[in-house]
Amino acid sequence: MPALFFDGVLRIKIRESTFYACGYCGLIYEDKETATRCAEFCRKHGGCSIEIEELSIGRIEPASFRLTKTI
């Protein structure tokens, strides 16, 4: 599975809140650790883990946010 954005985790800042997204599938998480687990799983297995995916709060659209690299 090729990375949608880059090989790693994206930091998303919305007003005072910070979220993290998997660079492969675009799923958004409230903490960096879960987003990192998702990115590692996606890279290794070419798809999402159902257990990790259940922890997501949404999915990012590539042109919707200003993104900064965290890893």
C-alpha positions in Angstrom: 0.0 0.0 0.0 1.6 3.3 -1.0 1.5 6.2 1.4 -1.2 8.8 0.7 0.9 11.6 2.1 4.3 10.2 3.3 5.7 7.3 5.2 4.7 8.1 8.8 2.3 10.2 10.9 0.8 13.6 10.2 0.1 16.2 12.9 -3.2 18.1 12.4 -3.8 21.3 14.3 -7.4 22.6 14.4 -7.7 25.7 16.6 -6.4 24.6 20.0 -6.6 20.8 19.3 -4.0 18.5 17.9 -4.8 15.2 16.2 -2.6 12.7 14.4 -3.3 10.8 11.1 -1.8 7.7 9.5 0.1 8.7 6.4 -1.0 5.6 4.6 -4.8 5.3 5.1 -5.6 8.8 6.5 -7.4 7.6 9.6 -7.2 10.3 12.4 -6.5 9.6 16.0 -6.4 11.7 19.2 -2.9 10.5 20.1 0.3 10.0 18.2 1.0 6.5 19.6 -2.1 5.1 18.0 -1.5 6.8 14.7 2.0 5.4 14.7 0.7 1.9 15.4 -1.7 2.4 12.5 1.0 3.6 10.1 3.3 0.7 11.1 0.5 -1.8 10.5 -0.5 -0.3 7.2 3.1 -0.3 6.0 3.8 -3.9 7.0 0.4 -5.5 6.0 -0.8 -3.2 3.2 -4.0 -2.4 4.9 -5.7 -1.4 8.2 -6.1 -3.3 11.4 -9.7 -3.5 12.5 -8.7 -3.2 16.1 -6.7 0.0 15.5 -9.2 1.4 13.0 -12.0 1.3 15.7 -10.0 3.8 17.7 -10.0 6.4 14.9 -12.1 9.5 15.1 -12.4 10.1 11.3 -10.5 10.1 8.0 -8.5 13.0 6.5 -9.1 14.2 3.0 -5.7 15.2 1.4 -6.6 18.8 0.5 -8.7 19.6 3.6 -6.0 20.5 6.2 -2.6 22.1 6.4 -0.4 19.2 7.4 3.0 19.0 9.1 5.3 16.0 9.3 5.9 14.7 12.9 8.0 11.6 12.2 
